[in-house]
Amino acid sequence: MNDATPNPSRCPLCGQSNRCTLANPALAGQDCWCFSTPVDHEALERIPPELIDRACLCPRCAAGLKAAEQA
Ligand SMILES: [Zn+2]
């Protein structure tokens, strides 16, 4: 009964910290990495509908799975 509430600081795809400055009081006021990093549209399509606009992707997932495989 503890996974029903989306965690805004966790990536909805892999569950890792998304390092979103908007969800981290310690980083509040800084530009989030997502402002300067292009987000793969395929990654966006993989986000569960209930988590869209609730949780940010992590940098790795936002870059796309293909980019991750090539690295
Ligand atoms: Zn992720």
N, CA, C, O and the ligand as a Tripos MOL2 file, in Angstrom:
@<TRIPOS>MOLECULE
protein
  285   283    72     0     0
PROTEIN
NO_CHARGES

@<TRIPOS>ATOM
      1 N           0.8330   -1.1950    0.0000 N.3       1 MET1
      2 CA          0.0000    0.0000    0.0000 C.3       1 MET1
      3 C           0.8730    1.2520    0.0000 C.2       1 MET1
      4 O           0.4380    2.3090    0.4570 O.2       1 MET1
      5 N           2.0890    1.1420   -0.5040 N.am      2 ASN2
      6 CA          2.9700    2.2950   -0.4320 C.3       2 ASN2
      7 C           3.4330    2.7790   -1.8050 C.2       2 ASN2
      8 O           4.1750    3.7590   -1.8850 O.2       2 ASN2
      9 N           3.0250    2.1340   -2.8620 N.am      3 ASP3
     10 CA          3.4600    2.5570   -4.1900 C.3       3 ASP3
     11 C           2.3470    3.2890   -4.9450 C.2       3 ASP3
     12 O           2.4850    3.5920   -6.1300 O.2       3 ASP3
     13 N           1.2570    3.5660   -4.2550 N.am      4 ALA4
     14 CA          0.1290    4.1950   -4.9320 C.3       4 ALA4
     15 C           0.3840    5.6730   -5.2140 C.2       4 ALA4
     16 O          -0.1540    6.2340   -6.1690 O.2       4 ALA4
     17 N           1.2010    6.2910   -4.3830 N.am      5 THR5
     18 CA          1.4890    7.7070   -4.5610 C.3       5 THR5
     19 C           2.7720    7.9020   -5.3550 C.2       5 THR5
     20 O           3.8430    7.4710   -4.9280 O.2       5 THR5
     21 N           2.6650    8.5480   -6.5010 N.am      6 PRO6
     22 CA          3.8710    8.7830   -7.3130 C.3       6 PRO6
     23 C           4.8810    9.6260   -6.5470 C.2       6 PRO6
     24 O           4.5250   10.6000   -5.8840 O.2       6 PRO6
     25 N           6.1260    9.2400   -6.6500 N.am      7 ASN7
     26 CA          7.1960   10.0170   -6.0160 C.3       7 ASN7
     27 C           7.7760   10.9770   -7.0480 C.2       7 ASN7
     28 O           8.3800   10.5310   -8.0230 O.2       7 ASN7
     29 N           7.6090   12.2660   -6.8580 N.am      8 PRO8
     30 CA          8.0430   13.2380   -7.8660 C.3       8 PRO8
     31 C           9.5520   13.2950   -8.0550 C.2       8 PRO8
     32 O          10.0350   13.8980   -9.0140 O.2       8 PRO8
     33 N          10.3020   12.6710   -7.1490 N.am      9 SER9
     34 CA         11.7600   12.7200   -7.2810 C.3       9 SER9
     35 C          12.3140   11.4600   -7.9300 C.2       9 SER9
     36 O          13.5270   11.3190   -8.0870 O.2       9 SER9
     37 N          11.4170   10.5330   -8.3100 N.am     10 ARG10
     38 CA         11.8550    9.2770   -8.9210 C.3      10 ARG10
     39 C          11.4550    9.2060  -10.3820 C.2      10 ARG10
     40 O          10.3680    9.6430  -10.7610 O.2      10 ARG10
     41 N          12.3420    8.6520  -11.2030 N.am     11 CYS11
     42 CA         12.0390    8.4490  -12.6120 C.3      11 CYS11
     43 C          10.9140    7.4260  -12.7460 C.2      11 CYS11
     44 O          11.0000    6.3500  -12.1540 O.2      11 CYS11
     45 N           9.8590    7.7310  -13.5090 N.am     12 PRO12
     46 CA          8.7410    6.7990  -13.6700 C.3      12 PRO12
     47 C           9.0990    5.5740  -14.4990 C.2      12 PRO12
     48 O           8.3420    4.6030  -14.5080 O.2      12 PRO12
     49 N          10.2290    5.5940  -15.1920 N.am     13 LEU13
     50 CA         10.6180    4.4630  -16.0280 C.3      13 LEU13
     51 C          11.5570    3.5060  -15.3070 C.2      13 LEU13
     52 O          11.3790    2.2910  -15.3940 O.2      13 LEU13
     53 N          12.5470    4.0280  -14.6000 N.am     14 CYS14
     54 CA         13.5320    3.1370  -13.9940 C.3      14 CYS14
     55 C          13.5580    3.2170  -12.4700 C.2      14 CYS14
     56 O          14.1900    2.3850  -11.8190 O.2      14 CYS14
     57 N          12.8830    4.2030  -11.8980 N.am     15 GLY15
     58 CA         12.8110    4.2860  -10.4500 C.3      15 GLY15
     59 C          14.0150    4.9420   -9.7900 C.2      15 GLY15
     60 O          14.0610    5.0750   -8.5670 O.2      15 GLY15
     61 N          14.9910    5.3530  -10.5990 N.am     16 GLN16
     62 CA         16.1440    6.0500  -10.0380 C.3      16 GLN16
     63 C          15.7980    7.5210   -9.7740 C.2      16 GLN16
     64 O          14.8050    8.0400  -10.2840 O.2      16 GLN16
     65 N          16.6300    8.1730   -8.9750 N.am     17 SER17
     66 CA         16.4300    9.5980   -8.7420 C.3      17 SER17
     67 C          16.5160   10.3390  -10.0610 C.2      17 SER17
     68 O          17.4300   10.1000  -10.8510 O.2      17 SER17
     69 N          15.5680   11.2420  -10.3080 N.am     18 ASN18
     70 CA         15.5850   11.9690  -11.5800 C.3      18 ASN18
     71 C          16.4000   13.2660  -11.4820 C.2      18 ASN18
     72 O          16.5720   13.9850  -12.4660 O.2      18 ASN18
     73 N          16.8940   13.5450  -10.2720 N.am     19 ARG19
     74 CA         17.7380   14.7300  -10.0750 C.3      19 ARG19
     75 C          17.0440   15.9940  -10.5410 C.2      19 ARG19
     76 O          17.6960   16.9470  -10.9700 O.2      19 ARG19
     77 N          15.7200   16.0040  -10.4580 N.am     20 CYS20
     78 CA         14.9770   17.1910  -10.8580 C.3      20 CYS20
     79 C          15.1200   18.2550   -9.7790 C.2      20 CYS20
     80 O          14.8290   18.0030   -8.6100 O.2      20 CYS20
     81 N          15.5660   19.4350  -10.1650 N.am     21 THR21
     82 CA         15.7530   20.4860   -9.1710 C.3      21 THR21
     83 C          14.4240   20.9630   -8.6060 C.2      21 THR21
     84 O          14.3620   21.4780   -7.4900 O.2      21 THR21
     85 N          13.3720   20.7910   -9.3780 N.am     22 LEU22
     86 CA         12.0640   21.2470   -8.9250 C.3      22 LEU22
     87 C          11.5360   20.3760   -7.7930 C.2      22 LEU22
     88 O          10.6610   20.8010   -7.0390 O.2      22 LEU22
     89 N          12.0630   19.1540   -7.6680 N.am     23 ALA23
     90 CA         11.5960   18.2260   -6.6450 C.3      23 ALA23
     91 C          12.5970   18.1050   -5.5030 C.2      23 ALA23
     92 O          12.3890   17.3320   -4.5670 O.2      23 ALA23
     93 N          13.6850   18.8700   -5.5800 N.am     24 ASN24
     94 CA         14.7240   18.7840   -4.5590 C.3      24 ASN24
     95 C          14.9620   20.1540   -3.9240 C.2      24 ASN24
     96 O          15.5380   21.0370   -4.5590 O.2      24 ASN24
     97 N          14.5260   20.3380   -2.6820 N.am     25 PRO25
     98 CA         14.6680   21.6490   -2.0260 C.3      25 PRO25
     99 C          16.1090   22.1380   -2.0050 C.2      25 PRO25
    100 O          16.3540   23.3440   -2.0400 O.2      25 PRO25
    101 N          17.0670   21.2130   -1.9490 N.am     26 ALA26
    102 CA         18.4700   21.6110   -1.8850 C.3      26 ALA26
    103 C          18.9360   22.2480   -3.1890 C.2      26 ALA26
    104 O          19.9080   23.0040   -3.2070 O.2      26 ALA26
    105 N          18.2360   21.9380   -4.2810 N.am     27 LEU27
    106 CA         18.6270   22.4570   -5.5870 C.3      27 LEU27
    107 C          17.6360   23.4910   -6.1070 C.2      27 LEU27
    108 O          17.7770   23.9840   -7.2270 O.2      27 LEU27
    109 N          16.6520   23.8140   -5.3100 N.am     28 ALA28
    110 CA         15.6100   24.7380   -5.7550 C.3      28 ALA28
    111 C          16.2210   26.0540   -6.2250 C.2      28 ALA28
    112 O          17.1310   26.5890   -5.5910 O.2      28 ALA28
    113 N          15.7210   26.5600   -7.3230 N.am     29 GLY29
    114 CA         16.2290   27.8200   -7.8440 C.3      29 GLY29
    115 C          17.2070   27.6170   -8.9790 C.2      29 GLY29
    116 O          17.4240   28.5200   -9.7870 O.2      29 GLY29
    117 N          17.8070   26.4170   -9.0450 N.am     30 GLN30
    118 CA         18.7190   26.1400  -10.1470 C.3      30 GLN30
    119 C          17.9300   25.6110  -11.3430 C.2      30 GLN30
    120 O          16.8420   25.0560  -11.1970 O.2      30 GLN30
    121 N          18.5080   25.7990  -12.5220 N.am     31 ASP31
    122 CA         17.8700   25.2440  -13.7020 C.3      31 ASP31
    123 C          17.9980   23.7330  -13.6840 C.2      31 ASP31
    124 O          19.0810   23.1950  -13.4550 O.2      31 ASP31
    125 N          16.8920   23.0540  -13.9250 N.am     32 CYS32
    126 CA         16.9420   21.5960  -13.9750 C.3      32 CYS32
    127 C          17.7020   21.1500  -15.2310 C.2      32 CYS32
    128 O          17.7040   21.8460  -16.2460 O.2      32 CYS32
    129 N          18.3340   20.0040  -15.1470 N.am     33 TRP33
    130 CA         19.0640   19.4710  -16.3040 C.3      33 TRP33
    131 C          18.1500   19.3630  -17.5270 C.2      33 TRP33
    132 O          18.6060   19.4560  -18.6660 O.2      33 TRP33
    133 N          16.8480   19.1630  -17.2710 N.am     34 CYS34
    134 CA         15.9180   18.9360  -18.3900 C.3      34 CYS34
    135 C          15.7130   20.2030  -19.2180 C.2      34 CYS34
    136 O          15.1950   20.1370  -20.3330 O.2      34 CYS34
    137 N          16.1210   21.3650  -18.6750 N.am     35 PHE35
    138 CA         15.9750   22.5920  -19.4530 C.3      35 PHE35
    139 C          16.9490   22.6250  -20.6240 C.2      35 PHE35
    140 O          16.6970   23.2910  -21.6280 O.2      35 PHE35
    141 N          18.0600   21.9070  -20.4940 N.am     36 SER36
    142 CA         19.1000   21.9640  -21.5180 C.3      36 SER36
    143 C          19.3370   20.6260  -22.1980 C.2      36 SER36
    144 O          20.1370   20.5340  -23.1290 O.2      36 SER36
    145 N          18.6380   19.5770  -21.7330 N.am     37 THR37
    146 CA         18.8250   18.2600  -22.3230 C.3      37 THR37
    147 C          17.5950   17.8630  -23.1310 C.2      37 THR37
    148 O          16.4870   17.8570  -22.5950 O.2      37 THR37
    149 N          17.7690   17.5300  -24.4060 N.am     38 PRO38
    150 CA         16.6310   17.0810  -25.2030 C.3      38 PRO38
    151 C          16.0850   15.7630  -24.6670 C.2      38 PRO38
    152 O          16.8390   14.8400  -24.3610 O.2      38 PRO38
    153 N          14.7660   15.6930  -24.5590 N.am     39 VAL39
    154 CA         14.1330   14.4820  -24.0430 C.3      39 VAL39
    155 C          13.5990   13.6500  -25.1990 C.2      39 VAL39
    156 O          12.8440   14.1380  -26.0400 O.2      39 VAL39
    157 N          14.0040   12.3900  -25.2260 N.am     40 ASP40
    158 CA         13.5850   11.4850  -26.2870 C.3      40 ASP40
    159 C          12.0650   11.3060  -26.2490 C.2      40 ASP40
    160 O          11.5090   10.9620  -25.2060 O.2      40 ASP40
    161 N          11.4010   11.5350  -27.3630 N.am     41 HIS41
    162 CA          9.9370   11.4450  -27.3490 C.3      41 HIS41
    163 C           9.4600   10.0200  -27.1340 C.2      41 HIS41
    164 O           8.3570    9.8010  -26.6340 O.2      41 HIS41
    165 N          10.2870    9.0430  -27.5100 N.am     42 GLU42
    166 CA          9.9150    7.6500  -27.2560 C.3      42 GLU42
    167 C           9.9040    7.3660  -25.7600 C.2      42 GLU42
    168 O           9.0910    6.5860  -25.2650 O.2      42 GLU42
    169 N          10.8340    8.0240  -25.0430 N.am     43 ALA43
    170 CA         10.8690    7.8550  -23.5930 C.3      43 ALA43
    171 C           9.6120    8.4460  -22.9740 C.2      43 ALA43
    172 O           9.0340    7.8700  -22.0520 O.2      43 ALA43
    173 N           9.1940    9.5920  -23.4820 N.am     44 LEU44
    174 CA          7.9840   10.2230  -22.9560 C.3      44 LEU44
    175 C           6.7680    9.3170  -23.1560 C.2      44 LEU44
    176 O           5.8870    9.2400  -22.3010 O.2      44 LEU44
    177 N           6.7390    8.6370  -24.2940 N.am     45 GLU45
    178 CA          5.5890    7.7890  -24.5910 C.3      45 GLU45
    179 C           5.5460    6.5570  -23.6970 C.2      45 GLU45
    180 O           4.5080    5.9080  -23.5720 O.2      45 GLU45
    181 N           6.6920    6.2370  -23.0680 N.am     46 ARG46
    182 CA          6.7550    5.0560  -22.2070 C.3      46 ARG46
    183 C           6.3100    5.3520  -20.7750 C.2      46 ARG46
    184 O           6.1320    4.4380  -19.9700 O.2      46 ARG46
    185 N           6.1320    6.6310  -20.4690 N.am     47 ILE47
    186 CA          5.7160    6.9900  -19.1080 C.3      47 ILE47
    187 C           4.2590    6.5750  -18.8940 C.2      47 ILE47
    188 O           3.4000    6.8800  -19.7220 O.2      47 ILE47
    189 N           3.9780    5.8830  -17.7930 N.am     48 PRO48
    190 CA          2.5830    5.5340  -17.5010 C.3      48 PRO48
    191 C           1.7250    6.7920  -17.4370 C.2      48 PRO48
    192 O           2.1380    7.7940  -16.8520 O.2      48 PRO48
    193 N           0.5270    6.7490  -18.0370 N.am     49 PRO49
    194 CA         -0.3340    7.9430  -18.1070 C.3      49 PRO49
    195 C          -0.5510    8.5970  -16.7540 C.2      49 PRO49
    196 O          -0.6390    9.8220  -16.6670 O.2      49 PRO49
    197 N          -0.6400    7.7960  -15.6940 N.am     50 GLU50
    198 CA         -0.9250    8.3740  -14.3870 C.3      50 GLU50
    199 C           0.2640    9.1360  -13.8050 C.2      50 GLU50
    200 O           0.1330    9.8610  -12.8190 O.2      50 GLU50
    201 N           1.4430    8.9530  -14.4460 N.am     51 LEU51
    202 CA          2.6310    9.6360  -13.9320 C.3      51 LEU51
    203 C           3.0510   10.8290  -14.7750 C.2      51 LEU51
    204 O           3.9710   11.5630  -14.4170 O.2      51 LEU51
    205 N           2.3590   11.0170  -15.9120 N.am     52 ILE52
    206 CA          2.6870   12.1640  -16.7470 C.3      52 ILE52
    207 C           2.3830   13.4520  -16.0030 C.2      52 ILE52
    208 O           1.3240   13.5890  -15.3900 O.2      52 ILE52
    209 N           3.2990   14.3770  -16.0570 N.am     53 ASP53
    210 CA          3.2000   15.6590  -15.3480 C.3      53 ASP53
    211 C           3.2560   15.5040  -13.8420 C.2      53 ASP53
    212 O           2.9770   16.4540  -13.1110 O.2      53 ASP53
    213 N           3.6170   14.3070  -13.3620 N.am     54 ARG54
    214 CA          3.7400   14.1090  -11.9170 C.3      54 ARG54
    215 C           5.1850   13.8170  -11.5300 C.2      54 ARG54
    216 O           5.6480   14.2310  -10.4680 O.2      54 ARG54
    217 N           5.8900   13.1020  -12.4000 N.am     55 ALA55
    218 CA          7.2690   12.7540  -12.0850 C.3      55 ALA55
    219 C           8.1420   12.9680  -13.3080 C.2      55 ALA55
    220 O           7.7420   12.6660  -14.4330 O.2      55 ALA55
    221 N           9.3320   13.4910  -13.0780 N.am     56 CYS56
    222 CA         10.2630   13.7200  -14.1860 C.3      56 CYS56
    223 C          11.0240   12.4430  -14.5140 C.2      56 CYS56
    224 O          11.2000   11.5760  -13.6590 O.2      56 CYS56
    225 N          11.4690   12.3370  -15.7530 N.am     57 LEU57
    226 CA         12.3880   11.2720  -16.1180 C.3      57 LEU57
    227 C          13.7590   11.5580  -15.5190 C.2      57 LEU57
    228 O          14.0650   12.7020  -15.1840 O.2      57 LEU57
    229 N          14.5750   10.5340  -15.3850 N.am     58 CYS58
    230 CA         15.9650   10.7560  -15.0060 C.3      58 CYS58
    231 C          16.7440   11.0900  -16.2840 C.2      58 CYS58
    232 O          16.2640   10.8060  -17.3810 O.2      58 CYS58
    233 N          17.9200   11.6790  -16.1640 N.am     59 PRO59
    234 CA         18.6950   12.0640  -17.3520 C.3      59 PRO59
    235 C          18.9470   10.8900  -18.2860 C.2      59 PRO59
    236 O          18.9120   11.0560  -19.5050 O.2      59 PRO59
    237 N          19.1990    9.7160  -17.7390 N.am     60 ARG60
    238 CA         19.5200    8.5570  -18.5800 C.3      60 ARG60
    239 C          18.3270    8.1410  -19.4250 C.2      60 ARG60
    240 O          18.4670    7.9040  -20.6250 O.2      60 ARG60
    241 N          17.1710    8.0520  -18.8150 N.am     61 CYS61
    242 CA         15.9930    7.6400  -19.5640 C.3      61 CYS61
    243 C          15.5670    8.7350  -20.5470 C.2      61 CYS61
    244 O          15.0880    8.4360  -21.6410 O.2      61 CYS61
    245 N          15.7380    9.9810  -20.1640 N.am     62 ALA62
    246 CA         15.3480   11.0850  -21.0410 C.3      62 ALA62
    247 C          16.1740   11.0850  -22.3120 C.2      62 ALA62
    248 O          15.6980   11.5030  -23.3680 O.2      62 ALA62
    249 N          17.4100   10.6170  -22.2140 N.am     63 ALA63
    250 CA         18.2910   10.5800  -23.3780 C.3      63 ALA63
    251 C          17.8860    9.4690  -24.3420 C.2      63 ALA63
    252 O          18.3270    9.4510  -25.4910 O.2      63 ALA63
    253 N          17.0610    8.5560  -23.8860 N.am     64 GLY64
    254 CA         16.5820    7.4890  -24.7490 C.3      64 GLY64
    255 C          17.3480    6.2000  -24.5420 C.2      64 GLY64
    256 O          18.5430    6.2170  -24.2460 O.2      64 GLY64
    257 N          16.6580    5.0870  -24.6970 N.am     65 LEU65
    258 CA         17.2840    3.7900  -24.4910 C.3      65 LEU65
    259 C          18.3620    3.5180  -25.5330 C.2      65 LEU65
    260 O          19.3650    2.8680  -25.2380 O.2      65 LEU65
    261 N          18.1560    4.0150  -26.7530 N.am     66 LYS66
    262 CA         19.1440    3.7820  -27.8010 C.3      66 LYS66
    263 C          20.4680    4.4360  -27.4370 C.2      66 LYS66
    264 O          21.5310    3.8430  -27.6190 O.2      66 LYS66
    265 N          20.4010    5.6450  -26.9290 N.am     67 ALA67
    266 CA         21.6140    6.3500  -26.5340 C.3      67 ALA67
    267 C          22.2980    5.5920  -25.4070 C.2      67 ALA67
    268 O          23.5260    5.5130  -25.3640 O.2      67 ALA67
    269 N          21.5040    5.0330  -24.4900 N.am     68 ALA68
    270 CA         22.0730    4.3080  -23.3660 C.3      68 ALA68
    271 C          22.7940    3.0440  -23.8480 C.2      68 ALA68
    272 O          23.8420    2.6790  -23.3150 O.2      68 ALA68
    273 N          22.2320    2.3900  -24.8450 N.am     69 GLU69
    274 CA         22.8450    1.1690  -25.3480 C.3      69 GLU69
    275 C          24.1610    1.4420  -26.0780 C.2      69 GLU69
    276 O          25.0910    0.6350  -26.0480 O.2      69 GLU69
    277 N          24.2100    2.5860  -26.7230 N.am     70 GLN70
    278 CA         25.4070    2.9390  -27.4670 C.3      70 GLN70
    279 C          26.5510    3.3590  -26.5470 C.2      70 GLN70
    280 O          27.7240    3.2130  -26.8910 O.2      70 GLN70
    281 N          26.2010    3.8720  -25.3980 N.am     71 ALA71
    282 CA         27.2400    4.3740  -24.4710 C.3      71 ALA71
    283 C          28.0570    3.2310  -23.8730 C.2      71 ALA71
    284 O          28.9660    3.4720  -23.0790 O.2      71 ALA71
    285 ZN         15.1370    6.7430  -15.5110 Zn       72 ZN72
@<TRIPOS>BOND
     1     1     2 1
     2     2     3 1
     3     3     4 2
     4     3     5 am
     5     5     6 1
     6     6     7 1
     7     7     8 2
     8     7     9 am
     9     9    10 1
    10    10    11 1
    11    11    12 2
    12    11    13 am
    13    13    14 1
    14    14    15 1
    15    15    16 2
    16    15    17 am
    17    17    18 1
    18    18    19 1
    19    19    20 2
    20    19    21 am
    21    21    22 1
    22    22    23 1
    23    23    24 2
    24    23    25 am
    25    25    26 1
    26    26    27 1
    27    27    28 2
    28    27    29 am
    29    29    30 1
    30    30    31 1
    31    31    32 2
    32    31    33 am
    33    33    34 1
    34    34    35 1
    35    35    36 2
    36    35    37 am
    37    37    38 1
    38    38    39 1
    39    39    40 2
    40    39    41 am
    41    41    42 1
    42    42    43 1
    43    43    44 2
    44    43    45 am
    45    45    46 1
    46    46    47 1
    47    47    48 2
    48    47    49 am
    49    49    50 1
    50    50    51 1
    51    51    52 2
    52    51    53 am
    53    53    54 1
    54    54    55 1
    55    55    56 2
    56    55    57 am
    57    57    58 1
    58    58    59 1
    59    59    60 2
    60    59    61 am
    61    61    62 1
    62    62    63 1
    63    63    64 2
    64    63    65 am
    65    65    66 1
    66    66    67 1
    67    67    68 2
    68    67    69 am
    69    69    70 1
    70    70    71 1
    71    71    72 2
    72    71    73 am
    73    73    74 1
    74    74    75 1
    75    75    76 2
    76    75    77 am
    77    77    78 1
    78    78    79 1
    79    79    80 2
    80    79    81 am
    81    81    82 1
    82    82    83 1
    83    83    84 2
    84    83    85 am
    85    85    86 1
    86    86    87 1
    87    87    88 2
    88    87    89 am
    89    89    90 1
    90    90    91 1
    91    91    92 2
    92    91    93 am
    93    93    94 1
    94    94    95 1
    95    95    96 2
    96    95    97 am
    97    97    98 1
    98    98    99 1
    99    99   100 2
   100    99   101 am
   101   101   102 1
   102   102   103 1
   103   103   104 2
   104   103   105 am
   105   105   106 1
   106   106   107 1
   107   107   108 2
   108   107   109 am
   109   109   110 1
   110   110   111 1
   111   111   112 2
   112   111   113 am
   113   113   114 1
   114   114   115 1
   115   115   116 2
   116   115   117 am
   117   117   118 1
   118   118   119 1
   119   119   120 2
   120   119   121 am
   121   121   122 1
   122   122   123 1
   123   123   124 2
   124   123   125 am
   125   125   126 1
   126   126   127 1
   127   127   128 2
   128   127   129 am
   129   129   130 1
   130   130   131 1
   131   131   132 2
   132   131   133 am
   133   133   134 1
   134   134   135 1
   135   135   136 2
   136   135   137 am
   137   137   138 1
   138   138   139 1
   139   139   140 2
   140   139   141 am
   141   141   142 1
   142   142   143 1
   143   143   144 2
   144   143   145 am
   145   145   146 1
   146   146   147 1
   147   147   148 2
   148   147   149 am
   149   149   150 1
   150   150   151 1
   151   151   152 2
   152   151   153 am
   153   153   154 1
   154   154   155 1
   155   155   156 2
   156   155   157 am
   157   157   158 1
   158   158   159 1
   159   159   160 2
   160   159   161 am
   161   161   162 1
   162   162   163 1
   163   163   164 2
   164   163   165 am
   165   165   166 1
   166   166   167 1
   167   167   168 2
   168   167   169 am
   169   169   170 1
   170   170   171 1
   171   171   172 2
   172   171   173 am
   173   173   174 1
   174   174   175 1
   175   175   176 2
   176   175   177 am
   177   177   178 1
   178   178   179 1
   179   179   180 2
   180   179   181 am
   181   181   182 1
   182   182   183 1
   183   183   184 2
   184   183   185 am
   185   185   186 1
   186   186   187 1
   187   187   188 2
   188   187   189 am
   189   189   190 1
   190   190   191 1
   191   191   192 2
   192   191   193 am
   193   193   194 1
   194   194   195 1
   195   195   196 2
   196   195   197 am
   197   197   198 1
   198   198   199 1
   199   199   200 2
   200   199   201 am
   201   201   202 1
   202   202   203 1
   203   203   204 2
   204   203   205 am
   205   205   206 1
   206   206   207 1
   207   207   208 2
   208   207   209 am
   209   209   210 1
   210   210   211 1
   211   211   212 2
   212   211   213 am
   213   213   214 1
   214   214   215 1
   215   215   216 2
   216   215   217 am
   217   217   218 1
   218   218   219 1
   219   219   220 2
   220   219   221 am
   221   221   222 1
   222   222   223 1
   223   223   224 2
   224   223   225 am
   225   225   226 1
   226   226   227 1
   227   227   228 2
   228   227   229 am
   229   229   230 1
   230   230   231 1
   231   231   232 2
   232   231   233 am
   233   233   234 1
   234   234   235 1
   235   235   236 2
   236   235   237 am
   237   237   238 1
   238   238   239 1
   239   239   240 2
   240   239   241 am
   241   241   242 1
   242   242   243 1
   243   243   244 2
   244   243   245 am
   245   245   246 1
   246   246   247 1
   247   247   248 2
   248   247   249 am
   249   249   250 1
   250   250   251 1
   251   251   252 2
   252   251   253 am
   253   253   254 1
   254   254   255 1
   255   255   256 2
   256   255   257 am
   257   257   258 1
   258   258   259 1
   259   259   260 2
   260   259   261 am
   261   261   262 1
   262   262   263 1
   263   263   264 2
   264   263   265 am
   265   265   266 1
   266   266   267 1
   267   267   268 2
   268   267   269 am
   269   269   270 1
   270   270   271 1
   271   271   272 2
   272   271   273 am
   273   273   274 1
   274   274   275 1
   275   275   276 2
   276   275   277 am
   277   277   278 1
   278   278   279 1
   279   279   280 2
   280   279   281 am
   281   281   282 1
   282   282   283 1
   283   283   284 2
@<TRIPOS>SUBSTRUCTURE
     1 MET1         2 RESIDUE 1 A MET
     2 ASN2         6 RESIDUE 1 A ASN
     3 ASP3        10 RESIDUE 1 A ASP
     4 ALA4        14 RESIDUE 1 A ALA
     5 THR5        18 RESIDUE 1 A THR
     6 PRO6        22 RESIDUE 1 A PRO
     7 ASN7        26 RESIDUE 1 A ASN
     8 PRO8        30 RESIDUE 1 A PRO
     9 SER9        34 RESIDUE 1 A SER
    10 ARG10       38 RESIDUE 1 A ARG
    11 CYS11       42 RESIDUE 1 A CYS
    12 PRO12       46 RESIDUE 1 A PRO
    13 LEU13       50 RESIDUE 1 A LEU
    14 CYS14       54 RESIDUE 1 A CYS
    15 GLY15       58 RESIDUE 1 A GLY
    16 GLN16       62 RESIDUE 1 A GLN
    17 SER17       66 RESIDUE 1 A SER
    18 ASN18       70 RESIDUE 1 A ASN
    19 ARG19       74 RESIDUE 1 A ARG
    20 CYS20       78 RESIDUE 1 A CYS
    21 THR21       82 RESIDUE 1 A THR
    22 LEU22       86 RESIDUE 1 A LEU
    23 ALA23       90 RESIDUE 1 A ALA
    24 ASN24       94 RESIDUE 1 A ASN
    25 PRO25       98 RESIDUE 1 A PRO
    26 ALA26      102 RESIDUE 1 A ALA
    27 LEU27      106 RESIDUE 1 A LEU
    28 ALA28      110 RESIDUE 1 A ALA
    29 GLY29      114 RESIDUE 1 A GLY
    30 GLN30      118 RESIDUE 1 A GLN
    31 ASP31      122 RESIDUE 1 A ASP
    32 CYS32      126 RESIDUE 1 A CYS
    33 TRP33      130 RESIDUE 1 A TRP
    34 CYS34      134 RESIDUE 1 A CYS
    35 PHE35      138 RESIDUE 1 A PHE
    36 SER36      142 RESIDUE 1 A SER
    37 THR37      146 RESIDUE 1 A THR
    38 PRO38      150 RESIDUE 1 A PRO
    39 VAL39      154 RESIDUE 1 A VAL
    40 ASP40      158 RESIDUE 1 A ASP
    41 HIS41      162 RESIDUE 1 A HIS
    42 GLU42      166 RESIDUE 1 A GLU
    43 ALA43      170 RESIDUE 1 A ALA
    44 LEU44      174 RESIDUE 1 A LEU
    45 GLU45      178 RESIDUE 1 A GLU
    46 ARG46      182 RESIDUE 1 A ARG
    47 ILE47      186 RESIDUE 1 A ILE
    48 PRO48      190 RESIDUE 1 A PRO
    49 PRO49      194 RESIDUE 1 A PRO
    50 GLU50      198 RESIDUE 1 A GLU
    51 LEU51      202 RESIDUE 1 A LEU
    52 ILE52      206 RESIDUE 1 A ILE
    53 ASP53      210 RESIDUE 1 A ASP
    54 ARG54      214 RESIDUE 1 A ARG
    55 ALA55      218 RESIDUE 1 A ALA
    56 CYS56      222 RESIDUE 1 A CYS
    57 LEU57      226 RESIDUE 1 A LEU
    58 CYS58      230 RESIDUE 1 A CYS
    59 PRO59      234 RESIDUE 1 A PRO
    60 ARG60      238 RESIDUE 1 A ARG
    61 CYS61      242 RESIDUE 1 A CYS
    62 ALA62      246 RESIDUE 1 A ALA
    63 ALA63      250 RESIDUE 1 A ALA
    64 GLY64      254 RESIDUE 1 A GLY
    65 LEU65      258 RESIDUE 1 A LEU
    66 LYS66      262 RESIDUE 1 A LYS
    67 ALA67      266 RESIDUE 1 A ALA
    68 ALA68      270 RESIDUE 1 A ALA
    69 GLU69      274 RESIDUE 1 A GLU
    70 GLN70      278 RESIDUE 1 A GLN
    71 ALA71      282 RESIDUE 1 A ALA
    72 ZN72       285 GROUP 0 **** ****
